[in-house]
Amino acid sequence: MSGLIIFAVVCWIFYITYKLPPESLESVLGGIGSFLISEKFCFFPLISVLVASVIANIVQAKVYRSHIQDLTEHRKYLVHGITTGELKPLVDHKSSGFDIKSNSVTGRQGEENVDR
């Protein structure tokens, strides 16, 4: 992106120097050179990067929000059955090696990980 911007600026300067008469060429090139050296030149890249960053953050927040909403809807359907009206409790959830019903640690955790 920065290479494209630099190329556009160089092409613009060449176009200006080609179209101007030779008597005014020195003052115009001097003005362009003093602008490139001045502190004002730094504001254009900084402002453009800031605007691009803000736009990217807004788009990213919208995408994340939609993904989170989609995941919550899928979780509600798969775990609880809220959308279908069939509330189902989890039967035997032993993925962590802890049996919820008997409040004991099972030895099957290592065996389950081997099968995966």
HUQUI-V577013 format. One line per field, one symbol per residue. ss: DSSP state (h for helix, s for strand, l for the rest). psi: psi as a letter, one per 30 degrees, with the letter a starting at -180 (. if undefined). A space follows every 10 residues. Layout:
BEGIN
ss: ???
psi: ???
END
This chain:
BEGIN
ss: lhhhhhhhhh hhhhhhhhhl lhhhhhhhhh hhhhhhhllh hhhhhhhhhh hhhhhhhhhh hhhhhhhhhh hhhhhhhhhh llllllllll lllllllssl lllssllhhh hhhhhl
psi: eeeeeeeeee eeeeeefefl lfefeeeeee eeeeefflff efeeeeeeee eeeeeeeeee eeeeeeeeee eeeeeeeeef heffgjkklk djjgffgkke efhlklgfee eefef.
END
